Amino acid sequence: MARGVKLVLAQLEKANHYFLRCFRLQVTATEVYDGMDPNVFLFRRSPPDPVSGEVYDKFVTVCSPVDMSDWPVGEPNPFLAEPFFRNNTVALDVRSLRDFNFIWDVFRREVGNLCVALDRLDQLVDAEFQWVGTPPPGDNNSLSYSEPLSESA
């Protein structure tokens, strides 16, 4: 497999950055290839504000392979203690063009690493075998076996 995802960078057009004193970048994972999930950005939802009841979603990182399987898309799972979820878009405000370019480079690199990691995780080889319980009679290939646990153990 060779997973892939198209990242689209959006930025302000014709903005006076000296006036705004910030740069906004938005990255969206759009098209995917070979079974890749576009929801590669991990967020954490804040507890509700006690006065207004509003919640805020804070970007955490680009997902790891485990994050891709652990966290739901779009909303945190209300039955889990951790309020994490995945999304396909992230928008950040940064203080300098240098930070802007650095973050864009990091996103491209880390999403690429995620694609490679997911591909490698699909390439499993048998590394060890072990009979659990008693091996069948005449099994000469058995290197070892595990005795079942007794109730007295």
RATA-V663593 format. One record per residue. RES is the residue in one letter. SS is DSSP state (2 for helix, 1 for strand, 0 for the rest). D_LAST is the distance of its C-alpha to the last C-alpha in Angstrom with 1 decimal. Layout:
RES:SS:D_LAST ; RES:SS:D_LAST
//
This chain:
M:0:45.7 ; A:0:47.8 ; R:0:47.3 ; G:1:50.1 ; V:1:51.4 ; K:1:54.9 ; L:1:55.1 ; V:1:58.3 ; L:1:59.6 ; A:1:61.9 ; Q:1:63.9 ; L:0:66.9 ; E:0:70.2 ; K:0:73.2 ; A:0:71.6 ; N:0:73.0 ; H:2:69.9 ; Y:2:71.9 ; F:2:72.5 ; L:2:69.0 ; R:0:67.3 ; C:0:64.3 ; F:1:63.4 ; R:1:61.4 ; L:1:59.4 ; Q:1:57.8 ; V:1:55.6 ; T:1:54.8 ; A:1:52.7 ; T:1:54.7 ; E:1:54.8 ; V:1:51.6 ; Y:1:51.1 ; D:0:48.5 ; G:0:46.1 ; M:0:46.0 ; D:0:45.5 ; P:0:48.4 ; N:0:46.4 ; V:0:45.5 ; F:1:46.2 ; L:1:43.5 ; F:1:44.7 ; R:1:43.3 ; R:1:44.9 ; S:0:45.9 ; P:0:45.3 ; P:0:48.4 ; D:0:51.3 ; P:0:51.6 ; V:0:55.3 ; S:0:56.0 ; G:0:52.7 ; E:0:53.0 ; V:0:50.1 ; Y:0:50.4 ; D:1:48.7 ; K:1:48.2 ; F:1:47.8 ; V:1:44.7 ; T:1:44.6 ; V:1:44.8 ; C:0:41.6 ; S:0:38.9 ; P:2:37.4 ; V:2:34.4 ; D:2:37.0 ; M:2:38.7 ; S:2:35.7 ; D:2:34.4 ; W:0:37.6 ; P:0:40.1 ; V:1:43.8 ; G:0:46.5 ; E:0:44.7 ; P:0:41.4 ; N:0:38.8 ; P:0:39.2 ; F:0:35.6 ; L:0:34.3 ; A:0:34.4 ; E:0:36.1 ; P:0:39.7 ; F:1:40.0 ; F:1:41.9 ; R:1:43.8 ; N:1:47.5 ; N:0:49.9 ; T:1:52.5 ; V:1:52.5 ; A:1:55.6 ; L:1:55.9 ; D:1:58.8 ; V:1:59.1 ; R:0:61.7 ; S:0:63.1 ; L:2:63.9 ; R:2:61.8 ; D:2:58.7 ; F:2:59.6 ; N:2:59.8 ; F:2:56.6 ; I:2:54.6 ; W:2:56.0 ; D:2:55.1 ; V:2:51.5 ; F:2:51.1 ; R:2:52.4 ; R:2:50.2 ; E:2:47.0 ; V:2:47.6 ; G:2:48.3 ; N:2:45.1 ; L:2:43.2 ; C:2:44.9 ; V:2:44.1 ; A:2:40.4 ; L:2:40.1 ; D:2:41.8 ; R:2:39.5 ; L:2:36.3 ; D:0:37.7 ; Q:0:37.8 ; L:0:34.3 ; V:0:33.7 ; D:0:30.7 ; A:0:29.1 ; E:0:25.9 ; F:0:24.3 ; Q:0:20.9 ; W:1:19.8 ; V:1:16.7 ; G:0:15.5 ; T:0:17.9 ; P:0:21.3 ; P:0:24.4 ; P:0:26.2 ; G:0:28.7 ; D:0:27.4 ; N:0:28.8 ; N:0:28.5 ; S:0:24.7 ; L:0:23.9 ; S:0:20.2 ; Y:1:17.5 ; S:1:13.9 ; E:0:11.5 ; P:0:10.1 ; L:0:6.5 ; S:0:5.4 ; E:0:5.5 ; S:0:3.8 ; A:0:0.0
//
